[in-house]
Amino acid sequence: MAEEVQKISEAIVDQEKEKSVPKFVFHSIPESKTAPFTDNIILSEGLARSEPGGFVLTPEFGRNYDEFLDFQIRKDDAWVVTFPKCGTTWTQEMVWMLINDCDAELAKQTPLTVRAPFLEVSRVESMESSPPEMFEFMPPVSSIDQMTSPRVIKSHLPFFLLPPKLLDTCKVVYVARNPKDVIVSFYHHHKLMKMQGCDGNLENFADYFMKDQVIFCPYFPHILDAWTKRSHPNMLFIFYEDMKKDLRGEVEKVAKFLGKPLTEEKMIKLLEHLKFDNISKNESVNFEIGKKIGFMSQDGAFIRKGKTGDWKNHFSPELNRRIDAWVEANLAETDLRFEMELEKQD
């Protein structure tokens, strides 16, 4: 796995030396359009995989990926980049609040999805298949390009599919979460979101996840590539588990990184604002509007439990053994390690 990350990095470095823009081709994954895959995971056009890199998204994204590679970044942008279900929303709200002087009243006036938009969301599936109201709450690239600075932008794309000069231009907060809880959370996310529905069980989903046949996979190359960039001065690599253990410590770290120091009064207010229970009930953050506009199923919640170690309530011993072996194989030649359980958490 580390070799795959190295090959991608070397290919992009070579292209940059030649002063050319990295080019990628997205090939359809045939098995994603037939049973048994479609009995478990439902996507209108199936999935597509990038070459090079092996990144999985949709044919719609593949047809339009130049929009993201050519996206105009700004020096005062703050980006939140993660694999899905790694604490993205929580971190988005933290970063937006820090950039905007912890103005909770201002935050309440506009959904987080508009204040800190999701860069590639409009190309995950065809725009024609999306509820028209979606674009009021999930702005397309053209709208993000016109936002007033400073912008906070979210993406689940790996670095090699993001604008090539991103890290050399602006601040990026990357959040990683242990793979076991990611699998559980992403499974429930698939059950919730109509764009990427799921009729199968968790065990089948986990198998597809480990075989890199789930949207935004593969998981390990995404995170390991970011891990290799953690010493870049414009990069802050943090762990979801650290946020659960010591939210104040992580807020202080992010505030320092962004050059946004807090008074004690503002720190106390921000920590209260960011408490998981408060975030899950915050209508400008929890995306319950998605149910009203037909973007999500009525059952479930966009912000679910958020507990580290919840995987223990879902995995059979046999599935857990297979996931352990998968994790061990992918981390064998790296110094990246995850906390799978916490004795205490917020």
C-alpha positions as CSV (number, residue, x, y, z in Angstrom):
1,M,0.0,0.0,0.0
2,A,2.8,2.4,0.8
3,E,4.3,1.6,-2.6
4,E,1.0,2.6,-4.3
5,V,1.1,6.0,-2.6
6,Q,4.7,6.4,-3.6
7,K,4.0,5.6,-7.3
8,I,1.2,8.2,-7.4
9,S,3.4,10.9,-5.8
10,E,6.3,10.1,-8.2
11,A,4.0,10.3,-11.2
12,I,2.7,13.7,-10.1
13,V,6.2,15.0,-9.3
14,D,7.4,14.0,-12.8
15,Q,4.5,15.8,-14.4
16,E,5.1,18.9,-12.4
17,K,8.7,18.8,-13.5
18,E,7.5,18.7,-17.1
19,K,5.2,21.7,-16.2
20,S,2.2,19.7,-17.2
21,V,-1.1,19.2,-15.4
22,P,-1.6,15.7,-14.0
23,K,-4.1,13.8,-16.2
24,F,-6.4,11.0,-15.0
25,V,-8.8,8.7,-16.8
26,F,-11.8,7.2,-15.0
27,H,-12.9,3.8,-16.1
28,S,-16.3,2.3,-15.3
29,I,-16.2,-0.6,-12.8
30,P,-18.5,-3.2,-14.6
31,E,-19.4,-5.2,-11.5
32,S,-20.8,-2.1,-9.8
33,K,-23.7,-2.1,-12.3
34,T,-24.7,-5.8,-11.9
35,A,-25.8,-8.2,-9.1
36,P,-24.7,-9.0,-6.5
37,F,-23.2,-5.5,-6.1
38,T,-26.5,-3.8,-7.0
39,D,-28.3,-6.0,-4.5
40,N,-26.2,-4.2,-1.8
41,I,-25.2,-0.8,-3.0
42,I,-27.3,1.3,-5.4
43,L,-25.9,4.0,-7.7
44,S,-27.5,5.1,-10.9
45,E,-24.4,4.6,-13.1
46,G,-22.4,2.4,-10.8
47,L,-18.8,3.4,-10.0
48,A,-15.7,4.4,-11.8
49,R,-12.0,4.1,-10.9
50,S,-9.2,6.6,-11.6
51,E,-6.0,5.7,-13.5
52,P,-3.5,6.3,-12.0
53,G,-4.4,6.2,-8.3
54,G,-7.3,3.7,-8.3
55,F,-9.6,6.3,-6.6
56,V,-13.3,5.3,-6.8
57,L,-16.0,7.8,-7.4
58,T,-18.7,7.9,-10.1
59,P,-18.7,8.1,-13.9
60,E,-20.3,11.6,-13.5
61,F,-17.3,12.8,-11.5
62,G,-14.9,11.2,-14.0
63,R,-16.6,13.1,-16.9
64,N,-16.1,16.4,-15.0
65,Y,-13.1,16.0,-12.8
66,D,-11.2,18.9,-14.5
67,E,-13.6,21.2,-12.7
68,F,-11.8,20.3,-9.5
69,L,-8.3,20.1,-10.7
70,D,-8.7,23.5,-12.3
71,F,-10.5,25.0,-9.3
72,Q,-9.1,28.4,-8.4
73,I,-7.7,28.3,-4.9
74,R,-6.9,31.4,-2.8
75,K,-4.2,32.1,-0.2
76,D,-6.7,32.8,2.5
77,D,-8.8,29.6,1.9
78,A,-9.0,27.1,4.7
79,W,-9.6,23.5,3.5
80,V,-10.9,20.5,5.5
81,V,-9.9,17.3,3.7
82,T,-10.9,13.9,4.9
83,F,-12.0,10.4,3.9
84,P,-15.8,10.3,4.5
85,K,-17.1,9.9,8.0
86,C,-13.8,10.9,9.8
87,G,-15.3,13.9,11.7
88,T,-15.5,16.1,8.7
89,T,-18.7,18.0,9.7
90,W,-17.4,18.6,13.2
91,T,-14.1,19.9,11.9
92,Q,-15.8,22.1,9.3
93,E,-17.8,23.8,12.0
94,M,-14.7,24.3,14.2
95,V,-12.7,25.8,11.3
96,W,-15.5,28.0,10.1
97,M,-16.0,29.3,13.7
98,L,-12.3,30.0,14.1
99,I,-12.1,31.8,10.8
100,N,-15.3,33.9,11.6
101,D,-14.4,35.1,15.1
102,C,-16.5,32.3,16.8
103,D,-19.7,34.1,15.7
104,A,-22.3,31.5,16.6
105,E,-25.2,33.7,15.8
106,L,-23.9,34.3,12.3
107,A,-23.4,30.5,11.9
108,K,-27.1,29.9,12.8
109,Q,-28.2,32.0,9.9
110,T,-26.8,29.8,7.1
111,P,-26.4,26.0,6.8
112,L,-22.8,24.7,7.2
113,T,-23.2,23.1,3.7
114,V,-23.4,26.7,2.3
115,R,-20.9,28.3,4.7
116,A,-18.3,25.6,4.2
117,P,-19.3,23.9,1.0
118,F,-18.5,20.4,-0.2
119,L,-16.4,20.9,-3.3
120,E,-17.2,17.8,-5.4
121,V,-20.8,17.1,-4.2
122,S,-22.5,18.3,-7.4
123,R,-20.6,15.8,-9.4
124,V,-21.0,12.7,-7.2
125,E,-24.1,11.9,-9.2
126,S,-25.7,13.5,-12.3
127,M,-27.2,16.9,-11.6
128,E,-30.3,15.7,-13.5
129,S,-31.0,13.1,-10.9
130,S,-30.6,15.4,-7.9
131,P,-33.5,17.2,-6.2
132,P,-33.5,20.9,-7.6
133,E,-33.4,22.2,-4.0
134,M,-30.1,20.4,-3.4
135,F,-28.1,23.2,-5.0
136,E,-29.5,25.8,-2.6
137,F,-28.0,23.8,0.2
138,M,-25.1,22.0,-1.6
139,P,-23.5,24.6,-4.0
140,P,-21.9,23.5,-7.2
141,V,-18.3,24.4,-8.1
142,S,-19.3,27.6,-10.0
143,S,-21.0,29.0,-6.8
144,I,-18.0,28.1,-4.6
145,D,-15.7,29.9,-7.0
146,Q,-17.8,33.1,-6.4
147,M,-17.8,32.9,-2.6
148,T,-16.4,35.9,-0.7
149,S,-13.1,35.3,1.0
150,P,-12.0,33.9,3.4
151,R,-13.6,30.6,2.3
152,V,-13.8,27.3,4.2
153,I,-14.0,24.4,1.8
154,K,-14.5,20.7,2.4
155,S,-13.4,17.8,0.2
156,H,-13.2,14.0,0.3
157,L,-10.9,13.9,-2.7
158,P,-7.3,12.5,-2.2
159,F,-4.6,15.1,-2.7
160,F,-3.6,13.8,-6.1
161,L,-7.1,14.8,-7.4
162,L,-7.1,18.2,-5.7
163,P,-5.6,21.4,-7.3
164,P,-1.8,20.6,-7.6
165,K,-0.7,23.8,-5.7
166,L,-3.2,23.4,-2.9
167,L,-0.7,22.8,0.0
168,D,1.7,25.5,-1.3
169,T,-1.1,28.0,-1.4
170,C,-3.4,27.7,1.6
171,K,-4.0,26.0,4.9
172,V,-5.3,22.4,4.9
173,V,-6.7,20.6,8.0
174,Y,-6.7,16.8,7.3
175,V,-8.7,14.6,9.7
176,A,-8.2,10.8,10.0
177,R,-10.4,8.3,11.9
178,N,-9.8,4.6,12.7
179,P,-11.0,2.4,9.8
180,K,-13.3,0.2,11.9
181,D,-15.6,3.1,13.0
182,V,-15.3,4.6,9.5
183,I,-16.8,1.3,8.0
184,V,-19.7,1.4,10.4
185,S,-20.4,5.1,10.0
186,F,-20.1,5.0,6.2
187,Y,-22.5,2.0,6.1
188,H,-25.1,3.9,7.9
189,H,-24.4,6.9,5.7
190,H,-25.1,4.8,2.6
191,K,-28.4,3.7,4.2
192,L,-29.3,7.3,4.8
193,M,-28.3,9.0,1.5
194,K,-30.5,8.4,-1.5
195,M,-27.7,9.2,-4.0
196,Q,-25.7,6.2,-2.7
197,G,-28.2,3.9,-1.3
198,C,-27.5,0.6,0.4
199,D,-29.8,-2.4,0.8
200,G,-27.2,-4.9,2.0
201,N,-26.0,-5.7,5.4
202,L,-22.9,-4.4,7.2
203,E,-20.8,-7.5,6.5
204,N,-21.3,-7.2,2.8
205,F,-20.6,-3.5,2.9
206,A,-17.4,-4.1,4.8
207,D,-16.2,-6.6,2.2
208,Y,-16.8,-4.1,-0.6
209,F,-15.1,-1.4,1.4
210,M,-12.0,-3.6,1.9
211,K,-12.0,-4.5,-1.8
212,D,-12.1,-0.8,-2.7
213,Q,-15.5,-1.0,-4.3
214,V,-17.2,1.7,-2.3
215,I,-17.4,5.4,-3.3
216,F,-14.3,7.5,-2.2
217,C,-12.2,4.3,-1.6
218,P,-9.5,3.2,-1.2
219,Y,-9.3,4.2,2.4
220,F,-5.6,3.6,3.2
221,P,-4.0,5.3,0.2
222,H,-6.1,8.4,0.9
223,I,-4.9,8.6,4.5
224,L,-1.4,7.4,4.0
225,D,-0.8,10.0,1.2
226,A,-1.9,12.7,3.6
227,W,0.3,11.2,6.4
228,T,3.3,11.6,4.2
229,K,2.5,15.3,3.8
230,R,2.0,16.0,7.6
231,S,5.2,18.0,7.9
232,H,4.3,20.5,5.3
233,P,3.9,23.9,7.0
234,N,0.4,24.4,5.4
235,M,-0.8,21.0,6.6
236,L,-2.3,20.0,9.9
237,F,-2.9,16.3,10.3
238,I,-5.2,15.5,13.2
239,F,-7.1,12.4,14.5
240,Y,-10.8,12.2,15.2
241,E,-10.0,10.1,18.3
242,D,-7.9,13.0,19.7
243,M,-10.9,15.3,19.3
244,K,-13.0,12.8,21.2
245,K,-10.3,12.6,24.0
246,D,-9.4,16.3,24.3
247,L,-11.5,18.6,22.2
248,R,-9.9,21.7,23.8
249,G,-6.4,20.5,23.0
250,E,-7.3,20.0,19.3
251,V,-9.2,23.3,19.0
252,E,-6.0,25.0,20.4
253,K,-3.9,23.2,17.8
254,V,-6.2,24.2,14.9
255,A,-6.5,27.8,16.1
256,K,-2.7,28.1,16.3
257,F,-2.4,26.5,12.8
258,L,-4.9,29.0,11.3
259,G,-3.4,32.0,13.1
260,K,-6.7,32.5,15.0
261,P,-5.9,32.6,18.8
262,L,-8.8,32.6,21.2
263,T,-9.5,34.4,24.4
264,E,-10.5,32.2,27.3
265,E,-14.1,33.5,27.0
266,K,-14.3,32.6,23.3
267,M,-12.7,29.2,23.9
268,I,-15.3,28.3,26.5
269,K,-18.1,29.4,24.2
270,L,-16.6,27.5,21.2
271,L,-16.2,24.3,23.2
272,E,-19.8,24.5,24.3
273,H,-20.8,25.1,20.7
274,L,-18.8,22.1,19.5
275,K,-20.0,19.6,22.1
276,F,-21.1,16.6,20.1
277,D,-24.6,16.6,21.6
278,N,-25.0,20.3,20.7
279,I,-23.7,19.9,17.2
280,S,-26.1,17.0,16.5
281,K,-29.0,19.2,17.5
282,N,-27.8,22.3,15.6
283,E,-30.1,22.8,12.6
284,S,-27.5,24.8,10.7
285,V,-25.0,21.8,11.0
286,N,-26.9,18.5,11.2
287,F,-28.3,18.6,7.7
288,E,-31.8,17.5,8.7
289,I,-32.9,19.7,5.8
290,G,-31.8,16.9,3.6
291,K,-34.8,14.9,4.6
292,K,-37.2,17.8,3.6
293,I,-35.7,18.2,0.2
294,G,-35.7,14.4,-0.6
295,F,-31.9,14.1,-0.4
296,M,-32.0,11.6,2.5
297,S,-34.2,8.9,3.9
298,Q,-36.4,9.7,6.8
299,D,-34.8,7.1,9.0
300,G,-31.4,7.8,10.6
301,A,-29.4,11.0,11.1
302,F,-26.5,12.6,9.2
303,I,-24.7,13.1,12.5
304,R,-25.1,9.8,14.2
305,K,-23.4,8.5,17.4
306,G,-19.8,9.8,16.9
307,K,-18.5,7.2,19.4
308,T,-15.0,5.7,19.1
309,G,-15.2,2.0,19.4
310,D,-18.9,1.7,18.3
311,W,-17.7,-0.9,15.8
312,K,-17.7,-3.4,18.7
313,N,-21.5,-3.3,18.7
314,H,-21.7,-4.2,15.0
315,F,-18.8,-6.6,14.0
316,S,-19.0,-10.4,14.4
317,P,-15.8,-12.0,15.7
318,E,-15.1,-13.4,12.2
319,L,-15.6,-10.1,10.5
320,N,-13.5,-8.3,13.1
321,R,-10.6,-10.8,12.4
322,R,-10.8,-10.2,8.7
323,I,-10.7,-6.4,9.2
324,D,-7.8,-6.7,11.7
325,A,-5.9,-8.7,9.0
326,W,-6.7,-6.0,6.4
327,V,-5.6,-3.2,8.7
328,E,-2.4,-5.0,9.6
329,A,-1.5,-5.7,6.0
330,N,-2.0,-2.1,5.0
331,L,-0.1,-0.5,7.9
332,A,2.7,-3.0,8.0
333,E,5.3,-0.8,6.3
334,T,4.2,2.5,7.8
335,D,4.4,4.3,11.1
336,L,0.7,5.3,11.1
337,R,-1.3,3.8,13.9
338,F,-5.0,4.2,15.0
339,E,-6.8,4.1,18.3
340,M,-9.7,1.7,17.9
341,E,-11.1,2.2,21.4
342,L,-11.0,4.9,24.0
343,E,-11.4,4.6,27.8
344,K,-12.8,8.1,28.0
345,Q,-14.3,10.3,25.4
346,D,-16.4,13.5,25.1
